[in-house]
Amino acid sequence: MSMISDNLSKVKAQIDAACEEFARSPHAVQLLAVSKTFPAQAVREAYAAGQRAFGENYIQEGVEKTLALADLPGIEWHMIGPIQSNKTRLVAEYFQWVHSVDRLKIAQRLSEQRPAHLPPLQVCLQVNIDGGANKSGCRPQEALQLACEMAGLPRLQLRGLMVIPESAPDFIASCAAFMPAKILFDQINQAVGGMDTLSMGMSADLRAAVKAGSTMVRVGTAIFGSRG
Ligand SMILES: *Cc1c(COP(=O)(O)O)cnc(C)c1O
């Protein structure tokens, strides 16, 4: 087995174990493999091992990989990094998912620029759940209004929320950081409906994220290695 396929198996086993431990149903948590900074060949290896959903942070790098890997059927590209408004067209054209929509202007542009021959862009609203100073994401108190507005845009499908809390020192602290996101998710979904995705948890805090209700963990390092 290659290192990447070996790592993928280990991460999936971790997710399964956490689902079992916290009474989540076995397929409740999807794995997004975060391939930022790694070459297309690394994605190809993960794909060969069965992985289909990949996350990219940098638009240009992500677009290049989608082009280099256009021969792989069913591969799914998720933008998870900050988006400047002059880059929305590339995102709307090359990605299937965007987790990092954090203001209405970006959502509107993505909807307008989504090509008519493609299905609606699958989007999450990014929320700065703990008010971290260096973070993207809307403020929690703005999230409901924004989610309602996004849900009304014709070429977007609102799937849920993404959060990236400050890294916490231990499991309990991580759980405490994730919990408000789950509460906010449930509140917004009650009002807006149709949301099925709570994108939270990375290599280091995956178990806490599963406990707190994540439905999609975004894992880079544990699959592809450290980013140097
Ligand atoms: C890089 C990144 C990840 C993956 O982080 P790891 O610690 O490498 O698992 C997840 N989400 C976002 C938004 C990222 O930028």
The ligand as an SDF file (V2000), in Angstrom:
LIG
                    3D

 15 15  0  0  0  0  0  0  0  0999 V2000
   -5.5330   23.1930    5.6900 C   0  0  0  0  0  0  0  0  0  0  0  0
   -6.9540   23.1340    6.0950 C   0  0  0  0  0  0  0  0  0  0  0  0
   -7.5050   21.9510    6.6230 C   0  0  0  0  0  0  0  0  0  0  0  0
   -6.7090   20.6990    6.8820 C   0  0  0  0  0  0  0  0  0  0  0  0
   -5.9090   20.8610    8.0140 O   0  0  0  0  0  0  0  0  0  0  0  0
   -4.9930   19.6480    8.5650 P   0  0  0  0  0  0  0  0  0  0  0  0
   -4.5710   20.1200    9.9100 O   0  0  0  0  0  0  0  0  0  0  0  0
   -3.8480   19.5350    7.6100 O   0  0  0  0  0  0  0  0  0  0  0  0
   -5.8160   18.4340    8.6070 O   0  0  0  0  0  0  0  0  0  0  0  0
   -8.8670   21.9570    6.9120 C   0  0  0  0  0  0  0  0  0  0  0  0
   -9.6400   23.0370    6.7070 N   0  0  0  0  0  0  0  0  0  0  0  0
   -9.1360   24.1840    6.2050 C   0  0  0  0  0  0  0  0  0  0  0  0
  -10.0580   25.3420    5.9890 C   0  0  0  0  0  0  0  0  0  0  0  0
   -7.7860   24.2640    5.8850 C   0  0  0  0  0  0  0  0  0  0  0  0
   -7.3160   25.4130    5.4130 O   0  0  0  0  0  0  0  0  0  0  0  0
  1  2  1  0
  2  3  1  0
  2 14  2  0
  3  4  1  0
  3 10  2  0
  4  5  1  0
  5  6  1  0
  6  7  2  0
  6  8  1  0
  6  9  1  0
 10 11  1  0
 11 12  2  0
 12 13  1  0
 12 14  1  0
 14 15  1  0
M  END
$$$$
